[in-house]
């Protein structure tokens, strides 16, 4: 076996899996204001960016040959109806218009995350209904109303597509949302807008740093009544089946490294484009080890990304996208 491992030229010739900047997507967190670049404590090198700064960042991403951007927003105000998610002047809507105006960003696919958690005052991904006697945020007596949430998600998707999103990506995990979003897009003459569904999204501790970045931590309870239990792989396949039947064009698997087996199972079962999201906690834990000198940054980063591609992902959403593109030269 060692004959083909002798030189880098030989290793390169027989390499089975490759990384390419064009198959990497970089997340951006848009915030109100001007000239703002606020670093996220638990995610070195990742920032909350005002729209003007986000355009500069996007131009850099385009110059590095990245495939696209995934956009999240931190609205100026939050409320129980997540009004900021579908406002004409919403923060991501403004960002999309600015990105579309920059010719330097033409090579990037803009993907808009569709979820309510960044826009609700309570931080849940849907409409909260109180079932108890102890007030509206009684942590023991509430549920997330699936069907009441669907029209708001559909409205958000339409608003983002109208503002210029090339793809909408629902991450809320309400049942039936792909169907509701597809119908609303079609009715709004947006039949060409694809849906990238976070079909297989687990209730994960690895989203912790993101909730600091997007200011979206639930104020009470957790997301386990709508995101999947981490122990279930068959259920993940059912989620994907349903989203495909409802009209999803692509699916996103999430998180990535702790769920490589789920990515592999989906790859073997489905022929549509499959993305994987190397989430905030995966990035933060690697950075924590880099900061201590415990892991070699570049090698560990690239190895983590190759593992996700080898598991079967066609493209990867990762906070390492820019660093990886630079490393790949
Ligand atoms: C919104 C959303 C989350 C992430 C992506 N979209 C947070 C969550 O579900 O709590 C997490 C991404 C990351 O951790 O990098 N619902």
Boltz pocket constraint, residues with backbone or C-beta under 6 A from the ligand:
constraints:
  - pocket:
      binder: B
      contacts: [[A, 113], [A, 115], [A, 117], [A, 125], [A, 171], [A, 172], [A, 206], [A, 207], [A, 208], [A, 209], [A, 210], [A, 211], [A, 216], [A, 223], [A, 278], [A, 279], [A, 280], [A, 281]]
      max_distance: 6.0
